[in-house]
Amino acid sequence: MVQAQIFIDKDELRGTRPLYEFILLFLLEKNIAGATAFNGFMGFGKHQKLKRPNREFSFDETPLVISFVDTKENVEEAIKELRNVYSGGLIITHAVEQW
């Protein structure tokens, strides 16, 4: 089994739909075994700008991670197809064991 994680901003949109919703529906259509979206309360990315959206009067974007698992082949195929329609975010993968 392989787990993939997609790091995005919660407020990012794909058309008029939240990006995280678009990605989860995309994964559902690809029959991925399971996926979950997690809100972050603090984080930073390649621009090295710390985002703290829970601070009072903060306009920072909320970090969000979508994690999904399936066979190596299914994860790789889903990522390839996702990259054809969305090129942003950081995607990482690693092998996992199902217990």
KAJO-V902574 format. One record per run of one state. SS is the DSSP state (h for helix, s for strand, l for the rest). FROM is the first residue (numbers start at 0). TO is the last residue. Records with the same first field share a line. If there is no record, write none. Layout:
BEGIN
SS = FROM-TO ; FROM-TO
END
This chain:
BEGIN
l = 0-0 ; 9-11 ; 14-15 ; 29-32 ; 39-41 ; 43-49 ; 51-61 ; 70-70 ; 85-88 ; 95-98
s = 1-8 ; 12-13 ; 16-17 ; 33-38 ; 42-42 ; 50-50 ; 62-69 ; 89-94
h = 18-28 ; 71-84
END
